[in-house]
Amino acid sequence: MNYKRMREYTHEEFVELVKTLKEDELLNLCNNYGGYPVLFRMSLDERINHIPFIQTGSAIIIRNIDGQILLQERTDRNKWGLPGGCQNLGEDLRITAIREAYEETGIKINPNNIELIDTLSGESRKNSYPNGDIVYNNTSLYLADISITDISNLKGDSETKRLKFFNPIELPENLMDKDLILVYLDYLNRKLYK
């Protein structure tokens, strides 16, 4: 069955839809139309969507041969951030990173060619969505180096206004994910002085 993206339903429509679905249909809805955390948040009564929610996901630093990193200007906030998103049910976080990279940039990355930089959680990962949802993200940050040929495949999804490579010390002012980028810069310093 084909569904709309979860955020395209009114709360009432969505709750009625979810009540009719079996587990495999719910998994299909999650995996193809917005992810499990979105399913959970959309199912909450709007009067209690201010209750903070913990969600797990991945972000990825995509680095070109010049050492620049790829940022995505998001349509929902007019801010620049790293490609990334929520983990699907049962999904390995490495797969989350490469799936989100492909969805948001059009770049296909081999999961064997990414490196875990760190996992971040806590207050720096708190995020408020435009609809009022409040989440604390547990984010695994990965690194992928790409060749010049990969750059020709850049294409964003509905969450992407535009994609651009930046020098990591010359980033835009309206930046999301500052904590992730600072961890990446610290990672570079540690590699440099080993």
C-alpha positions in Angstrom: 0.0 0.0 0.0 1.2 3.5 -0.8 1.1 6.1 2.0 1.7 9.8 2.1 4.8 11.1 4.0 3.9 10.9 7.7 4.0 14.7 8.2 1.5 15.2 5.4 -1.3 13.6 7.5 -3.2 15.6 10.1 -2.8 14.2 13.6 -6.3 12.7 13.6 -5.8 11.1 10.1 -2.5 9.6 11.2 -3.8 8.1 14.4 -6.8 6.6 12.5 -4.4 5.1 9.9 -2.0 3.7 12.6 -4.9 2.0 14.4 -5.7 0.0 11.2 -2.1 -1.3 10.5 -0.4 -4.6 11.4 3.2 -4.7 12.5 4.6 -5.4 9.0 2.5 -2.5 7.6 3.8 -0.2 10.4 7.4 -1.2 9.6 6.7 -0.4 5.9 5.3 3.0 6.9 8.3 3.7 9.1 11.0 2.6 6.7 9.5 4.2 3.6 7.7 7.3 4.7 9.5 9.0 7.6 11.1 6.7 10.1 10.2 5.2 13.4 10.8 8.3 15.5 8.5 10.3 13.2 5.8 7.6 13.6 6.1 7.8 17.3 6.0 11.6 17.5 3.1 11.8 15.0 1.1 9.4 17.1 1.4 11.6 20.2 -1.6 13.8 21.0 -0.6 17.4 20.0 -1.3 18.6 23.5 1.7 16.5 24.8 4.1 16.8 21.9 6.3 18.9 24.1 7.3 15.8 26.1 11.0 15.3 25.1 11.7 12.1 23.2 15.1 10.3 22.7 15.9 9.3 19.2 18.9 7.5 17.8 20.5 8.3 14.4 23.6 8.9 12.4 25.3 11.9 10.7 28.1 11.7 8.2 31.0 14.0 7.3 31.4 13.6 3.6 34.8 14.9 2.7 36.1 15.6 -0.8 39.7 15.3 -2.0 40.4 19.0 -1.0 39.4 18.3 2.6 36.1 20.2 2.3 33.0 18.9 3.9 29.5 18.6 2.4 26.7 20.5 4.1 23.0 20.5 3.4 20.9 23.6 3.6 17.7 22.4 5.1 14.3 23.4 3.8 12.6 23.3 7.2 15.0 25.7 9.0 17.1 27.6 6.5 20.2 26.3 8.3 23.2 24.3 7.1 23.8 20.9 8.6 25.4 17.5 8.0 23.5 14.8 6.1 22.0 12.4 8.6 18.8 11.3 10.2 17.0 8.7 12.4 17.7 5.1 12.6 15.0 2.8 11.2 13.8 -0.1 13.4 16.4 -2.9 13.3 18.9 -0.9 11.2 22.6 -0.8 11.8 23.8 2.8 12.5 26.4 2.5 9.7 23.6 1.7 7.3 21.6 4.7 8.7 24.5 7.0 7.9 24.9 5.8 4.3 21.2 5.6 3.6 20.7 9.2 4.8 23.7 10.3 2.8 22.2 8.8 -0.3 18.7 10.2 0.3 19.9 13.7 1.1 22.9 14.0 -1.3 22.6 11.3 -4.0 26.1 10.0 -3.1 26.3 6.2 -2.7 28.8 5.2 0.0 30.1 1.7 0.8 29.4 1.0 4.5 32.9 -0.6 4.7 34.5 2.7 3.7 33.2 4.8 6.6 34.8 5.4 9.9 33.1 6.1 13.2 34.4 9.3 14.7 32.4 9.4 17.9 28.9 9.1 19.3 27.4 12.2 20.8 24.4 12.6 23.2 23.3 15.0 25.9 22.3 18.6 26.0 24.2 19.6 22.8 22.1 17.2 20.8 18.7 18.7 21.9 16.6 19.7 18.9 13.2 21.4 18.6 11.3 20.8 15.4 9.1 23.5 13.7 6.0 21.6 14.8 7.0 21.8 18.5 8.5 18.3 19.0 11.4 18.2 21.3 14.0 15.5 20.9 17.4 14.5 22.4 19.4 12.8 19.7 22.0 10.1 20.3 24.0 10.5 17.1 26.8 8.3 15.8 29.1 10.5 13.6 30.8 8.9 10.7 33.4 10.0 8.1 33.5 9.1 4.4 36.1 10.3 1.9 34.8 10.6 -1.7 36.4 10.9 -5.1 35.9 13.7 -7.6 33.5 11.5 -9.6 31.1 11.3 -6.7 30.5 15.0 -6.7 28.7 14.9 -10.1 25.9 12.9 -8.4 24.9 15.5 -5.9 21.1 15.8 -5.6 19.0 16.7 -2.6 15.7 15.4 -1.4 12.6 17.3 -0.1 14.6 18.2 3.1 17.4 19.8 1.0 17.4 23.3 -0.3 21.0 23.0 -1.6 24.3 21.2 -1.1 27.7 22.7 -1.0 31.2 21.8 0.1 32.9 24.1 2.7 36.3 24.4 4.2 35.8 23.1 7.8 37.2 26.4 9.2 35.1 28.6 6.9 31.5 27.4 7.7 28.3 29.4 7.3 27.0 31.4 10.2 23.5 29.7 10.2 24.9 26.3 11.1 23.2 23.3 12.8 25.3 20.5 14.1 28.0 22.7 15.5 28.8 20.1 18.2 29.3 17.4 15.6 31.6 19.6 13.5 33.6 20.5 16.6 34.1 16.8 17.3 35.2 16.3 13.7 37.7 19.2 14.0 39.0 17.7 17.3 39.3 14.3 15.5 41.4 16.0 12.8 43.7 17.5 15.4 44.2 14.2 17.2 45.1 12.5 13.8 47.5 15.3 13.0 49.4 15.0 16.3 49.6 11.2 16.4 
